[in-house]
Each structure stands twice: as C-alpha cells, then as structure tokens.
Amino acid sequence: MWVRVLGTIDILAGAILIFGTGVNLSKIVFLIFGVILLVKSFLGLPKDFASWIDIFCGIILLLSVFFSLPVWVGIVFGLLILQKGIFSFL
C-alpha cells in the first residue's frame, strides 16, 4: 500500500511538471511537491536510481518556483517521474 501512495505522489508531481506552466498553478503547489519529492528521495537515496530521479525532479520543481525554466525541462523530468509512478502500480 505504501508503494502505491508514493507512486500516486510521483504521478501527481509528473503531471505538475508537464502541465504546470500551461495551467498556471500556484507556486505553493510546486514548492510542496518539490519538498515532498526531496524528502521521499532521502528515504532510499543510496539504494536505487529511482531516488536520484526524485532528487532531480524535486530540484526542478523548487527551481521553477524562482526561475522560469524551459518547457522541455519540465516535460522530460515530468515524463521520468510519471513513468516511475506508473511502474509502482505494476
């Protein structure tokens, strides 16, 4: 059950990275999900590559609060974290 909850967080974060700039979401949403991904990544940091994906996506979410990042960066990292979230349900 815990894996599905974390996978849902990954899917939501991926959707925010992919569609966040077009929908004009609040910066608080980016900040909250960036912090959640960073905290989640430190649970399994040295163990697997998936935690490194969480770190990179969390940093991208936090950077997007302060800077205007290119759209392709959000799409690439959004697809990575979205794929990770979908695989957690399989």
C-alpha positions, 0 to 999 in steps of 0.5 A, a space after each residue: 500500500 505504501 508503494 502505491 501512495 508514493 507512486 500516486 505522489 510521483 504521478 501527481 508531481 509528473 503531471 505538475 511538471 508537464 502541465 504546470 506552466 500551461 495551467 498556471 498553478 500556484 507556486 505553493 503547489 510546486 514548492 510542496 511537491 518539490 519538498 515532498 519529492 526531496 524528502 521521499 528521495 532521502 528515504 532510499 537515496 543510496 539504494 536505487 536510481 529511482 531516488 536520484 530521479 526524485 532528487 532531480 525532479 524535486 530540484 526542478 520543481 523548487 527551481 521553477 518556483 524562482 526561475 522560469 525554466 524551459 518547457 522541455 525541462 519540465 516535460 522530460 523530468 515530468 515524463 521520468 517521474 510519471 513513468 516511475 509512478 506508473 511502474 509502482 502500480 505494476 
